[in-house]
């Protein structure tokens, strides 16, 4: 693995981890206001989206995207294999479990196709009933679970967007582990 590439890659993953952690910290500050009966939903959801976005970018750095090798020429295939091998070695160095929640492409796909989800929710179905930017206990919301746009469950610490549920604690735990590993490696290299 080329040293410069590895260091630059690890620095960026390290930053993304810090951004994701900061986002959850700001979400938690907003939730303290929720407990007091006052909350700025825009601020909370800004940081919730930021957390998911940074987590999905960590995923992209570590697992890359799906590659349709049948559509690639010889040079592109070699490059794709080289990058896949690099990511695999990096995951091994960082001791990342292949069953990690971060590996899921669900959040990446969600943001890449956000417009289509909105159209599906409102245009195709043509229903005016949907739940958006809610925070609370899911049991307190008597809504069709397929009509959830954005919901944060304060007990389960999960973010639901459409039919996708993201466990904030699980993802955050993985982010902290990756942050620790990247910091150790970068410190050893004098970065």
N, C-alpha and C positions, 0 to 999 in steps of 0.2 A: 504494500500500500504506500503510495507516495506520501512522504512526510508532510509537505505543504498542503496537499489536498486534504489529508486527514485532519490536520490542525485547523484549517479554515472551516471544514465541515463540522468538526466538534465545537468550534467557537459559535457557529451559527445555531447548532442544536442547543448549546448552552444558553444562548440568548433567548431562543424560543421557549425553553423551559422556564427561564426567569419571567418572561412575559406572561406565560400561562399561570404561573404561581401568583404573580401580581394581580392578574385578572380575578382569580378566586378570592384573593385578599379583599379586593374592592367589592366583589359580590357579597362577601361576608359582612363588610361594613354596611352595605345597603340593607342586608337582612336584619341587622341590629335595629335599624330604623323601622323595618317591617314589624318587629316585635313591639315597638312603641306605637304602632298604628299609623305610622307615616312612612311612605316609601316613594322614591322616585323610580318608577318603572323603567323609564328610558335609560337611566344610569345603570340599574341592575342588568337589564338586557344587553346593554352595550358591552358590559364586562363579561356576561355569559357568552355572548357571541365571540368576543375576543378570546376567551378561554378555549372555546371549541375550535376557533380558527387557528390559534397557535398550536393546539394539540394536533390538529389535522396536518399542519405543516411539519411537526415533528415526525408524524407518521410517514409523510411523503419523503422526508429526508432518509428515514430508516428502511422503508420498504419500496419506495418508488411507486410508479404507476403500473397499471396493466399494460403489457406490451404485446401487440399482435405481431408475432414474428413472421407470419405468413405475408405480411404487407411490407416487410423491410427488405432492403437490399443487403448485400453481403457486409458492407462497411457498417451499416446501421445495426445489423444483428450483432456484429462483433462488439460495437460500442455498447449496446444494450446489455450484452452478457458481461462485459467488463464492469459496467456500473452496478449490475445486480450482484456480481461477485464482491465488489467493494462494499456495498451495503450489507451483504451477508457477513463479511469479515468484521465490519464495524459493529453489527449487532452482537457478534460473538465477543468482541473486546469489551463492549458495554454490558455484557451478560444479560441481554434482553430475551425474555421468554417469547418464543414464537406464537404463544397463545395470548399475548398481551392485548389488553383492551385497545391500546393505541394502534394496533395493527389493522383494526377494522377500517374499511374504506367508507363506512356509512356516513361519517361526518363530512368527509371530503366530497362525496357524491351529493350530499345534502346541499352544501353551499354552492357546488357547481351547477346544480339544477334547481336552485331556490325559486326561480321564476316559474318553472313548470309546476312546482308544488303549489304555489299560490293559485295558478290557473286551475289545477286539479281540484283544489279545495273550494274555489269560489265560482269558477266559470263552467267547468265540465259538470260538476255536481249541481250547480246553480242553487245551492242552499245558502241561506243567510245565517245559519246557526254554526258558529265555530268559536273556539276558545283561544284567546290570544293574550300573551304577556301576563299570564296569571302566575301568582305565587301563593302557595299554601299547601294544604293537605289534599291529595287527590280525592279522598273520600268526601271532602266537603264540596266538591264540584260535581253536580249531577249533570254531566254532559256525556255525549256520545264520544267514546275514546278515539274514534276515527276522525273526529272533528277538531282535534287539538292542533293548534298552530304552534304555540309556544307555551310551555308550562314548566314551572319549577316546583318540585315537591320538597318541602322543607324538612320532612321527616326522612324520606329516602335519600335526599340529596341527589336527586336525578333531574336532568333536563330532558323534557320531551319536546321534540319538534316533529310534527306530523306523527308518523308511526315509529319514529326512532327514539329510543330511550338511552341516555348517556349517564353513566354513573360517575358523578363528579369526583367522589372520594377515590374510586378505583383508578380513574385516569390520573388524578392528581398524585396518588401514591407512586404510580409508574413514572410520572414526570419528575418527582423528587429523586427517585432512584437514578434516573438518567442524568439529572443535574449533578448529583454527587459523583457519579462515574466520570462524566465529562470534566468536571472540575479537577478531580484527582489526576486524570491523564494530562490535562493541560498544565497543571502545576508541575508535574514531573518533567514536562518538556520545557519548563521555564516560561510558560505563556501567562 
